[in-house]
Amino acid sequence: MKSGPIRRLIAAAGLITLIPLALSLFQGSVTLVDAAQRGVLTLVAVIVANRIASAGVRVMAQSMDREAQAVTNRRSTDVAG
């Protein structure tokens, strides 16, 4: 499966946000249960951010496609008329 640059960027940001959690876990300042809960919250945040970004890209692509279609239609009517 191919993943686009936005998806990779969001995944990398999610991994980076887990670094302080891992350090806290190794230092013993966070229990395993708390670390697991925070990890799940990070995963959910990454999934939500990915879906929002995908929807935004899809909306922009559809908008650009409609605009390109409108320009094409204008050019064809200008040439015909």
C-alpha positions as CSV (number, residue, x, y, z in Angstrom):
1,M,0.0,0.0,0.0
2,K,1.3,3.4,-0.9
3,S,1.1,6.2,1.6
4,G,1.3,9.8,0.7
5,P,3.6,12.4,2.2
6,I,0.9,13.8,4.4
7,R,0.2,10.4,5.9
8,R,3.9,9.8,6.5
9,L,4.3,13.2,8.1
10,I,1.4,12.6,10.5
11,A,2.8,9.2,11.4
12,A,6.2,10.6,12.0
13,A,4.7,13.3,14.2
14,G,2.9,10.6,16.2
15,L,6.1,8.7,16.7
16,I,7.9,11.8,17.8
17,T,5.1,12.6,20.4
18,L,5.7,9.1,21.9
19,I,9.4,9.8,22.7
20,P,8.7,11.8,25.9
21,L,6.2,9.2,27.0
22,A,8.9,6.4,26.5
23,L,11.4,8.4,28.4
24,S,9.0,9.0,31.3
25,L,8.2,5.3,31.3
26,F,11.9,4.3,31.4
27,Q,12.6,6.8,34.2
28,G,9.7,5.3,36.2
29,S,7.7,8.5,36.5
30,V,4.8,7.0,34.6
31,T,3.1,3.7,35.3
32,L,2.7,1.1,32.5
33,V,-1.1,1.6,32.5
34,D,-0.8,5.4,32.2
35,A,1.7,5.0,29.4
36,A,-0.6,2.6,27.6
37,Q,-3.5,5.0,27.9
38,R,-1.4,7.9,26.6
39,G,-0.2,5.8,23.8
40,V,-3.8,4.9,22.8
41,L,-4.7,8.6,22.9
42,T,-1.8,9.4,20.7
43,L,-2.9,6.7,18.2
44,V,-6.4,8.0,18.2
45,A,-5.1,11.5,17.6
46,V,-2.9,10.4,14.7
47,I,-5.8,8.5,13.1
48,V,-8.2,11.5,13.5
49,A,-5.5,13.9,12.1
50,N,-4.9,11.5,9.2
51,R,-8.6,11.4,8.3
52,I,-9.0,15.2,8.6
53,A,-6.0,15.7,6.4
54,S,-7.2,13.2,3.8
55,A,-10.6,14.8,3.7
56,G,-9.0,18.2,3.2
57,V,-6.8,17.0,0.4
58,R,-9.8,15.3,-1.2
59,V,-11.9,18.5,-1.0
60,M,-9.1,20.6,-2.5
61,A,-8.6,18.1,-5.3
62,Q,-12.3,18.1,-6.2
63,S,-12.4,21.9,-6.1
64,M,-9.4,22.1,-8.4
65,D,-11.0,19.5,-10.7
66,R,-14.2,21.5,-10.9
67,E,-12.3,24.6,-11.7
68,A,-10.3,22.9,-14.4
69,Q,-13.5,21.6,-15.9
70,A,-15.1,25.0,-15.8
71,V,-12.0,26.5,-17.6
72,T,-12.2,23.8,-20.2
73,N,-15.8,24.4,-20.8
74,R,-15.3,28.1,-21.2
75,R,-12.5,27.6,-23.7
76,S,-14.6,25.2,-25.7
77,T,-17.5,27.6,-25.9
78,D,-15.1,30.5,-26.8
79,V,-13.7,28.4,-29.6
80,A,-17.1,27.3,-30.8
81,G,-18.6,30.7,-30.6
